Amino acid sequence: MVNSLKRTTLTLSLLLAASLALSACGRKGDLDPPSTPVDQQNKRDAPVEKTPDTPFVLDPLL
């Protein structure tokens, strides 16, 4: 009885620790300050040249 309780407690502790460690991965939002002022963001000085659409090897499979 005591061994199964210890094993269950250990298993639940490891699962909790793993879930907390995995939930802390990654970033939410932009945490770094922007490199350009806010009023100049999303503005482009020169028009962007479009590259020609070249077929990829796996395109027929998609």
All heavy atoms as an XYZ file, in Angstrom:
463
protein
N       0.831     -1.191      0.000
C       0.000      0.000      0.000
C       0.877      1.257      0.000
O       0.622      2.184     -0.725
C      -0.927     -0.042      1.219
C      -1.724      1.187      1.417
S      -3.194      1.106      0.394
C      -4.012      2.545      0.926
N       1.908      1.266      0.836
C       2.772      2.432      0.957
C       3.602      2.624     -0.310
O       3.802      3.750     -0.759
C       3.677      2.304      2.205
C       4.665      3.439      2.269
C       2.843      2.250      3.463
N       4.053      1.502     -0.899
C       4.856      1.590     -2.124
C       4.042      2.157     -3.276
O       4.551      2.952     -4.080
C       5.419      0.219     -2.498
C       6.574     -0.173     -1.596
O       7.210      0.687     -0.990
N       6.816     -1.463     -1.491
N       2.792      1.754     -3.392
C       1.966      2.270     -4.484
C       1.660      3.749     -4.290
O       1.580      4.509     -5.252
C       0.676      1.462     -4.612
O      -0.120      1.629     -3.462
N       1.515      4.177     -3.037
C       1.280      5.598     -2.751
C       2.520      6.421     -3.094
O       2.413      7.498     -3.683
C       0.906      5.783     -1.281
C       0.616      7.220     -0.840
C      -0.568      7.780     -1.616
C       0.347      7.269      0.644
N       3.691      5.903     -2.771
C       4.939      6.597     -3.095
C       5.129      6.675     -4.608
O       5.528      7.705     -5.135
C       6.134      5.879     -2.459
C       6.259      6.087     -0.986
C       7.503      5.389     -0.458
C       7.633      5.565      1.043
N       8.827      4.898      1.562
N       4.838      5.580     -5.290
C       4.995      5.543     -6.736
C       4.013      6.508     -7.401
O       4.371      7.230     -8.324
C       4.772      4.134     -7.268
C       4.955      4.044     -8.778
C       4.893      2.646     -9.258
N       6.120      1.987     -8.791
C       6.400      0.724     -8.984
N       5.539     -0.041     -9.599
N       7.516      0.208     -8.553
N       2.790      6.553     -6.923
C       1.786      7.462     -7.476
C       2.184      8.914     -7.230
O       2.082      9.761     -8.118
C       0.412      7.188     -6.848
O       0.068      5.821     -7.061
C      -0.646      8.073     -7.451
N       2.662      9.206     -6.037
C       3.100     10.560     -5.703
C       4.290     10.974     -6.558
O       4.340     12.096     -7.073
C       3.470     10.648     -4.217
O       2.366     10.206     -3.430
C       3.838     12.061     -3.826
N       5.231     10.077     -6.752
C       6.396     10.359     -7.577
C       5.985     10.596     -9.030
O       6.454     11.536     -9.670
C       7.407      9.216     -7.480
C       8.671      9.377     -8.323
C       9.471     10.588     -7.858
C       9.503      8.117     -8.260
N       5.106      9.763     -9.543
C       4.641      9.906    -10.922
C       3.917     11.234    -11.125
O       4.176     11.954    -12.097
C       3.705      8.736    -11.294
O       4.391      7.503    -11.082
C       3.269      8.843    -12.735
N       3.036     11.575    -10.209
C       2.314     12.838    -10.317
C       3.260     14.030    -10.182
O       3.089     15.041    -10.875
C       1.207     12.914     -9.274
C       0.009     11.997     -9.517
C      -0.970     12.082     -8.348
C      -0.683     12.350    -10.814
N       4.267     13.921     -9.337
C       5.240     15.007     -9.177
C       6.036     15.210    -10.458
O       6.268     16.347    -10.883
C       6.218     14.729     -8.060
O       5.589     14.271     -6.924
N       6.457     14.114    -11.063
C       7.223     14.218    -12.307
C       6.364     14.785    -13.440
O       6.828     15.600    -14.233
C       7.796     12.859    -12.692
C       8.918     12.350    -11.798
C       9.322     10.935    -12.204
C      10.112     13.285    -11.848
N       5.122     14.371    -13.520
C       4.228     14.912    -14.541
C       3.976     16.406    -14.337
O       3.933     17.175    -15.299
C       2.909     14.148    -14.552
C       2.941     12.760    -15.165
C       1.600     12.060    -14.975
C       3.291     12.843    -16.631
N       3.816     16.811    -13.108
C       3.615     18.223    -12.806
C       4.852     19.032    -13.165
O       4.755     20.101    -13.765
C       3.271     18.401    -11.325
C       3.077     19.832    -10.854
C       1.876     20.461    -11.557
C       2.904     19.872     -9.361
N       6.027     18.529    -12.807
C       7.272     19.238    -13.120
C       7.483     19.331    -14.628
O       7.882     20.383    -15.141
C       8.455     18.527    -12.467
N       7.198     18.245    -15.349
C       7.353     18.270    -16.807
C       6.368     19.240    -17.447
O       6.718     19.982    -18.366
C       7.169     16.864    -17.367
N       5.139     19.259    -16.977
C       4.151     20.162    -17.564
C       4.498     21.623    -17.272
O       4.320     22.487    -18.126
C       2.752     19.832    -17.067
O       2.663     20.055    -15.681
N       5.020     21.917    -16.104
C       5.432     23.288    -15.791
C       6.639     23.699    -16.629
O       6.720     24.840    -17.098
C       5.754     23.424    -14.304
C       4.555     23.421    -13.366
C       5.026     23.452    -11.916
C       3.648     24.596    -13.654
N       7.569     22.773    -16.839
C       8.751     23.091    -17.630
C       8.369     23.326    -19.090
O       8.887     24.234    -19.743
C       9.769     21.970    -17.527
N       7.467     22.520    -19.612
C       7.072     22.679    -21.016
C       6.176     23.887    -21.232
O       6.175     24.474    -22.313
C       6.371     21.407    -21.509
C       7.266     20.192    -21.653
C       6.442     18.974    -22.033
C       8.355     20.449    -22.669
N       5.423     24.281    -20.240
C       4.552     25.433    -20.410
C       5.337     26.736    -20.393
O       4.851     27.763    -20.865
C       3.485     25.456    -19.326
O       4.073     25.713    -18.073
N       6.551     26.732    -19.886
C       7.356     27.946    -19.832
C       8.174     28.159    -21.100
O       8.871     29.145    -21.223
C       8.285     27.883    -18.625
N       8.095     27.246    -22.058
C       8.859     27.380    -23.290
C       8.202     28.408    -24.204
O       6.989     28.531    -24.248
C       8.943     26.049    -24.027
S       9.875     24.814    -23.125
N       9.018     29.109    -24.960
C       8.495     30.049    -25.942
C       8.287     31.437    -25.367
O       8.555     31.710    -24.203
N       7.803     32.321    -26.220
C       7.558     33.698    -25.833
C       6.143     34.067    -26.209
O       5.607     33.592    -27.187
C       8.492     34.647    -26.581
C       9.926     34.445    -26.282
C      10.812     35.240    -27.194
N      10.313     36.569    -27.498
C      11.034     37.514    -28.041
N      12.281     37.277    -28.339
N      10.522     38.687    -28.308
N       5.574     34.953    -25.459
C       4.254     35.462    -25.789
C       4.408     36.929    -26.144
O       4.722     37.756    -25.291
C       3.291     35.305    -24.625
C       1.896     35.773    -24.949
C       0.958     35.555    -23.799
C      -0.421     36.064    -24.163
N      -1.348     35.919    -23.062
N       4.208     37.237    -27.382
C       4.291     38.627    -27.811
C       5.719     39.085    -28.013
O       6.675     38.335    -27.899
N       5.866     40.358    -28.341
C       7.166     40.941    -28.596
C       7.695     41.538    -27.302
O       7.216     42.567    -26.836
C       7.041     42.020    -29.679
C       8.390     42.508    -30.149
O       9.393     41.840    -29.848
O       8.438     43.554    -30.814
N       8.675     40.891    -26.690
C       9.213     41.354    -25.430
C      10.367     42.327    -25.612
O      10.729     43.042    -24.698
C       9.670     40.161    -24.590
C       8.580     39.155    -24.243
C       9.179     38.007    -23.457
C       7.476     39.806    -23.460
N      10.969     42.351    -26.809
C      12.079     43.250    -27.074
C      11.539     44.599    -27.539
O      10.521     44.671    -28.209
C      12.977     42.665    -28.160
C      13.553     41.329    -27.763
O      13.809     41.130    -26.576
O      13.750     40.495    -28.658
N      12.236     45.687    -27.209
C      11.774     46.976    -27.704
C      11.940     47.047    -29.225
O      12.875     46.472    -29.781
C      12.697     47.974    -26.999
C      13.891     47.198    -26.624
C      13.428     45.798    -26.397
N      11.042     47.734    -29.913
C      11.147     47.816    -31.368
C      12.370     48.616    -31.789
O      12.805     49.536    -31.088
C       9.852     48.507    -31.782
C       9.371     49.200    -30.570
C       9.880     48.420    -29.393
N      12.935     48.255    -32.937
C      14.130     48.943    -33.394
C      13.801     50.245    -34.116
O      14.661     51.099    -34.261
C      14.929     48.028    -34.326
O      14.127     47.666    -35.431
N      12.574     50.403    -34.573
C      12.160     51.629    -35.247
C      11.049     52.293    -34.437
O      10.321     51.618    -33.716
C      11.649     51.333    -36.667
O      10.580     50.412    -36.581
C      12.739     50.762    -37.543
N      10.911     53.594    -34.564
C       9.823     54.263    -33.848
C       8.457     53.754    -34.289
O       8.292     53.240    -35.393
C       9.995     55.732    -34.222
C      11.392     55.854    -34.711
C      11.776     54.527    -35.261
N       7.491     53.911    -33.424
C       6.157     53.371    -33.671
C       5.526     53.990    -34.915
O       4.869     53.310    -35.700
C       5.258     53.601    -32.430
C       3.839     53.146    -32.703
C       5.827     52.875    -31.237
N       5.734     55.290    -35.131
C       5.089     55.934    -36.277
C       5.695     55.504    -37.607
O       5.081     55.674    -38.652
C       5.142     57.455    -36.139
C       6.568     57.968    -36.000
O       7.465     57.170    -35.683
O       6.759     59.184    -36.219
N       6.893     54.931    -37.588
C       7.519     54.490    -38.829
C       7.401     52.985    -39.053
O       7.875     52.485    -40.064
C       8.990     54.888    -38.832
C       9.201     56.384    -38.896
C      10.666     56.744    -38.890
O      11.525     55.876    -38.805
N      10.956     58.024    -38.977
N       6.822     52.274    -38.126
C       6.655     50.832    -38.309
C       5.606     50.572    -39.370
O       4.675     51.355    -39.558
C       6.244     50.169    -37.001
C       7.356     50.118    -35.996
C       6.908     49.453    -34.704
O       5.766     49.067    -34.547
N       7.823     49.339    -33.767
N       5.724     49.475    -40.050
C       4.809     49.025    -41.100
C       4.753     49.983    -42.281
O       3.791     49.990    -43.032
C       3.393     48.803    -40.552
C       3.371     47.723    -39.507
O       4.137     46.768    -39.594
N       2.510     47.863    -38.534
N       5.752     50.804    -42.464
C       5.847     51.667    -43.639
C       7.087     51.255    -44.410
O       8.142     51.015    -43.844
C       5.949     53.140    -43.241
C       4.701     53.670    -42.605
C       4.830     55.146    -42.326
C       3.563     55.667    -41.680
N       3.669     57.090    -41.360
N       6.940     51.242    -45.709
C       8.060     50.849    -46.549
C       8.392     51.994    -47.490
O       7.507     52.608    -48.080
C       7.728     49.599    -47.343
C       7.446     48.434    -46.416
C       7.112     47.221    -47.176
N       6.742     46.186    -46.217
C       6.831     44.908    -46.462
N       7.231     44.503    -47.617
N       6.495     44.039    -45.551
N       9.685     52.253    -47.631
C      10.116     53.340    -48.506
C      10.087     52.922    -49.970
O       9.601     53.658    -50.816
C      11.523     53.793    -48.125
C      11.549     54.395    -46.725
O      10.511     54.921    -46.286
O      12.610     54.330    -46.086
N      10.604     51.761    -50.271
C      10.683     51.307    -51.657
C       9.683     50.173    -51.868
O       9.433     49.371    -50.975
C      12.092     50.816    -51.956
N       9.111     50.104    -53.065
C       8.202     48.990    -53.336
C       8.963     47.666    -53.365
O      10.114     47.596    -53.782
C       7.628     49.317    -54.720
C       8.582     50.292    -55.324
C       9.224     51.025    -54.205
N       8.309     46.648    -52.912
C       8.924     45.332    -52.827
C       8.769     44.629    -54.169
O       7.681     44.582    -54.741
C       8.257     44.501    -51.709
C       8.862     43.114    -51.655
C       8.397     45.211    -50.386
N       9.869     44.096    -54.663
C       9.819     43.360    -55.924
C       9.340     41.946    -55.644
O       9.835     41.272    -54.748
C      11.203     43.327    -56.559
C      11.727     44.677    -56.968
C      13.109     44.575    -57.597
O      13.472     43.464    -58.035
O      13.800     45.586    -57.622
N       8.367     41.509    -56.418
C       7.867     40.145    -56.252
C       8.781     39.190    -57.011
O       9.173     39.445    -58.132
C       6.449     40.022    -56.785
C       5.425     40.752    -55.945
C       4.052     40.447    -56.437
C       3.418     39.474    -55.486
N       2.072     39.111    -55.856
N       9.097     38.095    -56.361
C       9.896     37.075    -57.019
C       8.970     36.179    -57.834
O       7.824     35.946    -57.450
C      10.650     36.220    -55.985
O       9.705     35.647    -55.098
C      11.636     37.073    -55.207
N       9.440     35.690    -58.953
C       8.575     34.815    -59.758
C       8.271     33.522    -59.011
O       9.098     33.015    -58.249
C       9.394     34.545    -61.014
C      10.793     34.866    -60.643
C      10.732     35.891    -59.551
N       7.083     33.018    -59.214
C       6.644     31.811    -58.536
C       7.245     30.603    -59.247
O       6.796     30.205    -60.312
C       5.123     31.725    -58.527
C       4.642     30.598    -57.654
O       5.360     30.216    -56.730
O       3.519     30.119    -57.905
N       8.268     30.024    -58.627
C       8.921     28.853    -59.216
C       8.346     27.598    -58.560
O       8.149     27.560    -57.346
C      10.437     28.896    -58.989
O      10.685     29.002    -57.598
C      11.058     30.078    -59.701
N       8.049     26.603    -59.346
C       7.479     25.382    -58.771
C       8.493     24.635    -57.904
O       9.684     24.658    -58.158
C       7.074     24.559    -59.978
C       7.878     25.093    -61.109
C       8.188     26.537    -60.788
N       7.981     24.005    -56.881
C       8.803     23.217    -55.965
C       8.574     21.742    -56.264
O       7.515     21.356    -56.764
C       8.421     23.559    -54.515
C       9.269     22.901    -53.484
C      10.616     23.181    -53.378
C       8.727     21.980    -52.609
C      11.405     22.572    -52.439
C       9.504     21.365    -51.651
C      10.849     21.663    -51.564
N       9.518     20.897    -55.906
C       9.460     19.479    -56.228
C       8.216     18.822    -55.608
O       7.570     17.982    -56.223
C      10.740     18.767    -55.743
C      10.652     17.271    -55.965
C      11.960     19.348    -56.416
N       7.850     19.213    -54.384
C       6.751     18.569    -53.694
C       5.388     19.212    -53.963
O       4.388     18.796    -53.380
C       7.021     18.586    -52.186
C       8.258     17.814    -51.738
C       8.441     17.964    -50.241
C       8.161     16.359    -52.121
N       5.332     20.231    -54.819
C       4.057     20.894    -55.100
C       2.957     19.944    -55.612
O       1.810     20.057    -55.201
C       4.249     22.035    -56.092
C       4.769     23.283    -55.414
O       4.680     23.342    -54.172
O       5.248     24.186    -56.117
N       3.261     18.995    -56.494
C       2.180     18.096    -56.949
C       1.593     17.241    -55.822
O       0.444     16.840    -55.876
C       2.860     17.211    -57.985
C       4.049     17.977    -58.444
C       4.474     18.798    -57.282
N       2.364     16.993    -54.779
C       1.865     16.182    -53.681
C       0.914     16.972    -52.777
O       0.067     16.399    -52.104
C       3.023     15.638    -52.850
C       3.959     14.678    -53.567
C       5.105     14.300    -52.651
C       3.214     13.456    -54.031
N       1.086     18.282    -52.753
C       0.250     19.099    -51.881
C      -1.052     19.375    -52.567
O      -2.065     19.572    -52.085
C       0.965     20.409    -51.532
C       2.277     20.226    -50.760
C       2.921     21.581    -50.567
C       2.023     19.588    -49.428
